[in-house]
Amino acid sequence: ILHGRRARSYRYAAGFYGFSARPPFRPVCFSPAPVLHAPPSRVSLDKQLNRFADRVVYHCGSVFLEGKWTVSFGLHDKHCCLETFIHEDLLANALCIANPMV
């Protein structure tokens, strides 16, 4: 998303897709809005490593264990972070396809 007066600042957020457990692994749900947002950076855009990136999260990987997702991501091209999501909470806010086999 281009944002700001100079239209040079990018914002990245993360959502999710859910897939069928059986082949051909079709998408069956998704988040209608991002589930992971970056807070405002404390450094001016001109002093950041990527001066075109305003609020950015870069998903790196995920692990599912005991009903929770642990997500690793980069923040503002500077930090490595972890966030935990409860699987049922994600599904409660997801849009799901009524008949995924069609």
C-alpha positions in Angstrom: 0.0 0.0 0.0 1.4 3.3 -0.9 0.9 5.8 1.9 1.9 9.3 2.7 2.2 12.7 1.1 5.1 11.8 -1.0 3.6 8.4 -2.0 7.0 6.8 -1.4 6.2 4.9 1.8 5.1 1.3 1.6 3.1 -0.6 4.2 3.0 -4.3 4.4 0.7 -6.4 6.7 0.0 -10.2 6.9 -3.1 -12.2 6.6 -3.7 -15.9 6.1 -5.2 -18.6 3.8 -6.6 -22.0 4.9 -6.4 -25.0 2.6 -8.2 -28.3 2.3 -6.5 -31.1 4.1 -6.9 -33.4 1.1 -5.6 -33.0 -2.5 -5.9 -30.9 -4.5 -5.5 -28.6 -1.4 -7.9 -25.9 -2.5 -8.2 -22.7 -0.5 -11.2 -22.9 1.9 -10.8 -19.8 4.0 -8.9 -16.5 4.3 -8.6 -13.5 6.6 -10.7 -10.6 5.1 -8.4 -8.2 6.9 -4.7 -8.4 8.0 -4.0 -10.2 11.2 -0.5 -8.8 11.7 0.3 -5.1 11.4 3.5 -3.2 12.0 3.4 -0.4 14.6 4.8 3.0 13.5 8.6 3.0 13.3 10.5 5.2 15.7 13.1 6.1 13.1 12.4 8.6 10.2 12.0 7.0 6.8 15.2 8.8 5.6 17.3 6.9 8.3 15.8 3.4 7.8 17.6 0.7 5.8 14.7 0.7 3.3 13.6 4.3 3.2 10.6 3.5 1.1 9.1 1.1 3.7 7.0 2.8 6.4 5.3 0.1 8.4 6.3 -3.4 7.3 6.1 -7.0 8.5 7.6 -9.8 6.4 6.3 -13.2 7.2 9.2 -15.8 7.4 7.6 -19.0 8.7 4.9 -20.5 10.9 4.6 -23.5 13.3 1.3 -25.0 14.5 1.4 -26.7 18.0 -1.4 -27.4 20.5 -3.9 -25.1 18.8 -1.6 -22.2 18.4 0.3 -20.7 15.5 3.7 -19.2 16.2 4.7 -16.9 13.4 8.2 -15.5 12.7 8.5 -12.2 10.9 10.7 -9.3 10.1 9.7 -5.9 11.4 10.7 -2.6 9.6 13.7 -4.3 7.8 15.4 -4.2 11.2 14.0 -6.7 13.8 13.2 -10.4 14.0 10.0 -11.1 15.9 7.6 -13.9 17.0 3.8 -13.6 17.4 1.4 -16.3 18.6 -2.2 -16.7 17.3 -4.9 -19.0 18.6 -6.1 -21.2 15.7 -9.8 -21.0 16.7 -9.6 -17.1 17.0 -8.3 -16.9 13.4 -11.0 -19.2 12.1 -13.7 -17.2 14.0 -12.8 -14.1 11.9 -12.1 -15.9 8.6 -14.3 -15.9 5.5 -14.8 -19.6 4.5 -15.9 -21.1 1.2 -19.3 -22.9 1.7 -18.5 -25.8 -0.7 -14.8 -26.0 -1.4 -15.1 -29.0 -3.6 -16.9 -27.1 -6.4 
